[in-house]
Amino acid sequence: MARVIAVANQKGGVGKTTTAINLASSFAACEVNTLLVDCDPQSNASSGLGLVKDPQRINTYHLLVGGANPPDSIQSTSLDQLWLIPSHKNLIGANLELVDADRREFRLRDALMFLQERYQFIVLDCPPALDLLTLNALVAADAVLIPMQAEYFALEGISELLDTVERIRSSFNPQLEIEGVVLTMFDERTNLAQQVTAELKRFFGEKLCTTTIPRNIRLAEAPSHGKPALLYDPRSKGAESYIRLAKEIIARQLPVETVVEVPPPESVGADVETSYVELQATEVANAVAVDQDLSPVGPVEVAIAVSEVRDGKVQEIAPAKEMDRSA
């Protein structure tokens, strides 16, 4: 059965959709069957994966109002093991249409029951509001992942979300838990970021994800090309961060697979070390021997491999630049 993770925070602009797209894509890149469900009427998760707006296409609205068969709503994406249930602006009407409906809080949960055996993770992208759409997502979820910025207003907003989670536990979904809190658009150089991180660590403990998502222009550019960051620029810090976040969450739920280890080179030079980083990236992706001809790998494999290399195995060191003494 799939683990259903709702990416939720009623505060806007904290990177919910960016996290949903890139986390789901990173799950898929780790060879885990993943379904992304766009529960936001803005349908940014749908367009961020390259789906053009089409009111005739079966979407989340049809699932909630009971007008579609759940398997018929699934769309393929550019990643082999990632599928998408898109959204549409009509979804905003579900907040009104479901007010007097039976089991209005369980509509999404009932629909996903027909799909859970197909996937290992189902990621729900929630709207920036605590409305009936978010309520449906939280009732359907096994856990909630909370993206937030390291700012004071974000701390205020997360307290309201936690209160909502407690109410849902007591009324609709007793098994709902906190998957984690992930800091997005993070700049560790500021004192405020350090203070907020310390406060969250004190309150959430191990629920605070060790992976943080830095400010990265590639994460902002990728949706305009209809791609997740790991396909748009697999070597960007944003893509690598979401790969690490996916691995962190997978490690909590699934057994860790063996990673091929390559012994470091005996001599380290500028070009030798650079080629070794590329070599280990290829080794981790394709598990080929060092003395064999290396076959080319795709951007997804390189993103995962480089992420693992930079996790502590090997760090690529740029050659030192000579100081400009002309001034």
Number of C-alpha atoms within 10 A of each C-alpha: 12 19 17 26 26 29 28 29 27 20 22 14 13 21 22 26 25 24 24 26 28 27 26 31 35 30 26 22 24 17 13 18 20 27 29 27 29 27 30 26 21 16 23 22 32 28 18 21 25 17 19 12 15 11 11 7 14 21 29 28 25 19 22 25 17 14 11 16 13 21 12 12 18 19 18 14 16 14 17 14 19 24 23 24 23 29 30 24 13 14 23 17 12 18 13 11 13 17 12 8 11 9 10 19 22 18 21 26 18 17 19 19 13 12 16 16 12 13 18 19 23 28 28 31 26 28 24 18 16 17 12 17 26 24 21 21 28 32 24 25 24 20 21 23 23 26 29 25 22 25 15 12 11 18 15 11 15 19 11 14 18 14 11 15 22 14 13 17 16 12 10 16 18 14 12 21 17 17 19 20 23 21 26 21 17 20 17 13 8 10 10 14 18 15 14 18 19 13 14 18 16 11 11 14 12 12 15 20 20 14 18 21 24 17 14 14 11 19 25 13 15 19 21 13 14 19 24 30 30 29 21 19 20 23 20 17 21 24 29 26 21 29 29 22 23 21 20 14 15 17 12 10 10 10 8 10 7 7 12 13 11 16 8 13 10 7 7 11 12 12 10 12 19 15 13 17 21 15 18 26 23 23 22 21 21 17 15 16 12 13 6 7 8 14 9 10 13 11 16 25 19 24 27 25 26 27 23 20 18 13 12 8 15 15 13 15 11 10 9 7 6 6 6 6 5 4 3
